[in-house]
C-alpha cells in the first residue's frame, strides 16, 4: 500500500499543478473524497478473509461486536468502502499517517502562490 500511495502522491502532484489554474475547489474536494473511498476499498480488499478483517478492525479500535458484524459482511468492496465503520476507522488522519497528501491542501497552496 505504501508504494501505491507514493505513486498516487506523485501523480496527483503533477495533476494538481496542471489543473490548479481552474477555479473549482469543490471538484478538488470531491476528487479527494473519491480517492480516499477508493483507497478504503483497496485496503478492505487486501484484508481478504473475514477473520483478517475482524482482526484489523479490532486493531484500529472498533468495538468487538461491530468488528465482527462488518468483518463478516456480504456487501461488496465499493459499497462497504462507504460504510460508517470504515469512514471512522480509515479516516483522513489514518491516510495522512500512511503518507497520503491532501489534494485540496495542495490546490489551496498553489492558488495562494
C-alpha positions, 0 to 999 in steps of 0.5 A: 500500500505504501508504494501505491500511495507514493505513486498516487502522491506523485501523480496527483502532484503533477495533476494538481499543478496542471489543473490548479489554474481552474477555479473549482475547489469543490471538484478538488474536494470531491476528487479527494473524497473519491480517492480516499473511498477508493483507497478504503476499498483497496485496503478492505480488499487486501484484508481478504478473509473475514477473520483478517478483517475482524482482526484489523478492525479490532486493531484500529479500535472498533468495538468487538461486536461491530468488528465482527458484524462488518468483518463478516459482511456480504456487501461488496468492496465499493459499497462497504468502502462507504460504510460508517465503520470504515469512514471512522476507522480509515479516516483522513488522519489514518491516510495522512499517517500512511503518507497520503497528501491532501489534494485540496491542501495542495490546490489551496497552496498553489492558488495562494502562490 
